[in-house]
Every structure is written in C-alpha cells, then in structure tokens.
Amino acid sequence: MIAATRRWFRRNRTNLAIGAGVIGAGYLAGQYVLGKIQEARQRMTEERISKENLRRRFEQNQEDCTYTVLALLPTIREEILEILPVEQITEELQRERQERLKRIGASDAASSELPSVPPSVGDEDGKSISSSSYVHASQVAGSTADGEASPSRPKKSKAQLWQEMKINAITRALTLIYTLSLLTLLTRIQLNLLGRRTYLSSVVAMASPQPAQQSSTISLENKDDDNYENIYGNDFETNRKYLTFSWWLLHRGSKLILERVQAAVKEVFGLVNIREDMSLERLSQLILEVRKKVEGATEQDRQQMRWLEYLLPPQDEEAFVVRQAGSPDGEDSEMDSAYGQQQISGSLRRLLDETSDLIDSPTFSQVLTRLLDAGYSNLVDNRIAVEAFKAGDPSSSGVLGISAYGGESRVSEVVDTKAKLAHILPVFCRQAHVIAAGSGDLEAVDGVTGGGNDYLTVLDGVDQLSAFAAVIYSSNFEQEVAEGAKESNAADAPRNATYQSTNTHGPHPMAQVPETQPTELAEGLLRNERDIVSASAAGANVSSGEEPGPSSDLEAAWKKALLAEDGK
C-alpha cells in the first residue's frame, strides 16, 4: 500500500507540483487583489472624510466672514454719518418750516415760499420732512444737540438746505454700498488666506511623524517658535496684525470713497430739481451715470480701476496702521514708527503682498462689479421701487433686478409711476442706516422689518463671490509648502546653536520628513481643493469671452472654476 502510494506520487509529481503552484499563485493573487481593494476603499474613505472636513472648514470660514463684516459695519456707519449728517439738515428744514408757520400763520404758508420752491410743492416737501421716518433713532438726540449748540452758523436758505440734503443723502447711501462691497471682498480675502494657512498647517502637522522620544519625555524646547503653525505663518500675532489692516478701509478708505462718490453725485444730480417727477427708469439711469464716473464707463476702464489705495495702506503707512492697532493712545513718534516697521515680519509681508496681488487682479474688479450690481439692484428694485414708487413685492415678481452694466430690470413694472425726488430722498436716508446695520441695529431704524442686513445677505448670495473665495482658499499650496519649509530651515539654523545644550530629542520633526513629502502632500491637497472649487463655483455664469488671458495661477484657477458648470 505504501509502495503503491509512493509510486503514484512519483508518477504524478509534476502534475502535483503544477497544481500546488497554481493554487499558491491563485491564493497570492487573491490576497493581492483583496489588499488593493481594501487600500482603495480606505483611500476613498480618507478622501471623502478629507473633502467633507475641508468643505465644512470652508463653509464655516464664509460664515465667519459674514459675522466679521456685521461686526465692522457700525464703525463705518459712524464714520460716514459723522461726515454727512443728513438728519441735521432734516431738522433744520423742520425748524425753518415751523418758524415760518408761526411767523406768518398757516393760511399764508403757501404764499411765503422762497422763489426757488414753488408753492405747489412746498407742502409736499414739508410732509416728506415732517414724516422723519428715515431718521435713525440714535442720531436724533445728537443732531438736535449739535443744532442747538451752533446757532451762530450762517443760516442757509431752504433751497440751499434741500440741495445739500439731496447730495448728502444720495452720496451717503451709494458710498455705503461701495464700502460694504469692498469690506465684504477684503474680509473674504483675509479670512480665506488665513483659513488656507490654518488648514495647511494642521494637515502637515498631522501628516508629519513625531519622534518617539517626545512621547515619553518632557520637552523644554521653544514650541512657540517650532510648531507648524508658526512655520506656515499661522501664529496668533501675525494673524492679529494682518486682520487689523482692515482699519485702513474703515477709517481712511471709506472717506476716500466718499469723496469720489460725492464728486460724481454732484456732477450727475447737481442740476436735478427736487420737484422733478422722476420715474424709476430715470432714477436708475442717473445712478448708472454715477457708477460710470466712479468705476469706469467701459469694461476696460473698470479693469484698470485700482481699488488697492482704498483697501490697504501704502508701505510707508503700514507701520502707522500697526501702531494704531497696537497703541491705545495712538501717539505718533519716530520710535513707534520704527517699532511698527519691525512688526512687519516675513509672514505678514507675504500675506500683505498676496492680498495686494488679489486686489489688483482683474478677477477682483469683475467680482466687485457683480457685488455692486447686486447691491444697487436691492436698493433700487427692492427698496426705492416699493417704498417710493409703490411697486409690488419684488420677491413675487420673479425678476432678478437691475444690473448697471447689462441684465434685466423691473423698471418696466413701474414705468408709468413717478415720484418727486423730494419723496425719494427719505428712502435713501433710511436705506443708508439699513446698509450699514450691524447685528441687532435694524431694530433702531423706523419702518424697517427683518432680523438681518438684507444687503449683506444679497452680496453673500452672489455666486462669483463664493467662487472667488474658493479659489483663494485652494490656491498657492505648493508655494505655501515651499516657503514654510524654507522658513523652517532658516529658523532652525540659529536655533541649533542656541538650544544645543537643551535639545535632547534630536532634530526638528520637519527634518525627519522625506524631501518628497511636501510635494506629494501639496498634490494631494490640490486634488481635493480643485473638487471644492468646482462645487463652490457651480452656478457662476461668466462667459469665457469676457475673461482676460490668465496671467497667473489664480487667473487660471478662477477661469476653471467659473467654467465648471459648462462642463469645460
């Protein structure tokens, strides 16, 4: 039996060997395939979690931008309302009318009007003033006190007061729309740049291996200088100083914008009589003329318009801005100036330079135009049309509103309705407070309902703004990684000698990362980020013919984001 079995194995040893080899190879191949499938599943799960985490971070960042703008709006409102106190002019007109009625009697009021204001309109103008529903509650007491404290001021005629009120009321509302749009864009740029650095530093920190010795020993190294947040410029002090540069727009840039808008309003509305029966279309055309003088009449003019001087200070003024944010007394001295210059670190310098590049890019001008279109549409189509021209509810009309540089308009709905400019001015005055209303400020504005700033809500709903923010959040990862590694190497060189006696845990963790890891990490991040850009840019309808040739990575990414919806 044993011999027979031995002979059988000897005769079939080749077949048995082949069979065993096939079975073994099949087993190994199966294990390899299963391993690859498991790796693919794990990689897909990690990518899905990473994308979801990134999307959540991005969306939270945009909400933070909105809350930041709401917190800064009261500062702008105080600046603009202090320069253009329309409420004081209103009270002067009211006092002038009351004194006139007391002096000559109510029966002779119509015959005693100034020649520049015919009697047929005097009572209507008085009604538009006496309503005073557009006067902000917080301004009544202050403006009254100012009026009583300065009786020696030269008394102006009624015509002069109306002319001044017309220019100031329109200028104030339009200036606040420009300032709100610019503040929204500046805040998006700042917080998305910082959000990108925060995300990058956290991902690099998690992806980098930590030395085993540090887990069981106490480290006395300077972690405030060595951590990855500082390497990528994400330290608290740099972020704080960078965010304080919005001070320039709040206190300087807004005044420069006001001067520019006021000159345009005087040129366009200066000869318009307050007694004129004006249609909504006529008012829209006048506002369009103001916009052309402020922004530019053609697409090329708008692309060449530089908004940087309104948003960020020149380099010789940067120390002043840092000093204003750092010293409560705000005193100016050579020592403070030198100290402020020293505070512009390399990380802060890169942030400011990248912000300047973004502001000077053609994309910025394009997005700003869309924001201004939305803001003016909300003012003219949704507010003035309803409150002054008694139009229907714009939300039920289904029309998107006017666009100053093309697009549909709902002026045809009220083409036969006209209103005197004197009756439209109260809407401008009231909307100025609404445009610059922060959280909870709308309750103090008479005749305004709603729990939020609808102008800011309209701006946040512009698709191009979300796409622009997504491009900022997802661009320049390779440069950030390279500069972070360069700063790490430069910072480690002097520190190796300083901490040689105390550093017992080996080299910095960054030195243990393979040289190819930053590039691979950046490529992986960019793959995920481009998906987010495409998703965030959905619905942004901008034709490729309007886009200028991409002059940088930002322009290329922006073009891809805007064309994502078309499947290109």
Buried (B, 14 or more C-beta within 10 A) or exposed (E): EEEEEEEEEEEEEEEEEEEEEEEEEEEEEEEEEEEEEEEEEEEEEEBEEBBEBBBEBBEEBBEBBBEBBBEBBBBBBEBBBEBBBBBBBBBBBBEBBEEBBEEEEEEEBEEEBEEBBEEEBBEEBBEBBEBBBBBBEBBBEBBBEBBEEEEEEEEBEBEBBBBBBBBBBBBBBBBBBBBBBBBBBBBBBBBBBBBBBBBBBBBBBEBBEEBEEEEEEEBEBBEEEBBBBBBBBBBEEBBEBBBBBBBBBBBBBBBEBBEBBBBBBBEBBEEBBBBEEBBBBBBBEBBBBBBBBBBBEEBEEBBEEEBBEBBBBEEEEBBBBBBBBBBEEEEEEEEBBEBBBEBBBEBBBBBBEBBBEBBEBBBBBBBBBBBBBBBBBBBBBBBBBBBBBEBEEBEEBEBBBBBBBEEEBBBEBBEEBBBBBBBBBBBBBBBBBBBBBBEEBBEEBBEBEEEEBBBBEBBBEBBBBBBBBBBBBBBBBBEBBBBBBEBBEEBBEEBEEEBEEEBEBEEBBBEEBEEEBBEEBBEBBBEBBBBBBBBBBEEBEBEEEEBEEBEBEBBBBBBBBBBBBEEE
